[in-house]
Amino acid sequence: MALYLKQNDTRSELQKRVASELQEKARKAAEPADLPDGVTDSQYIKGTTGTSRFAWVWILAILLFVAGLIALIVATAR
């Protein structure tokens, strides 16, 4: 025989229980996780230095090299 549900009760007990369990799991997943505090978790930065004053010189040298390479390719293609 089939399980008979009343017309005014659209959800069975199993459906209600599963729905409440899924809602509880969703609530737990939505809780904020332990985020790093930025002090003890930044040990990988120890011993590194910031960008030097002459970083622009390296950028300029690379740009000049690329421009020269392009000029060489254009000149040999003619």
Buried (B, 14 or more C-beta within 10 A) or exposed (E): EEEEEEEEEEEEEEEEEEEEEEEEEEEEEEEEEEEEEEEEEEEEEEEEEEEEEEEEEEEEEEEEEEEEEEEEEEEEEE
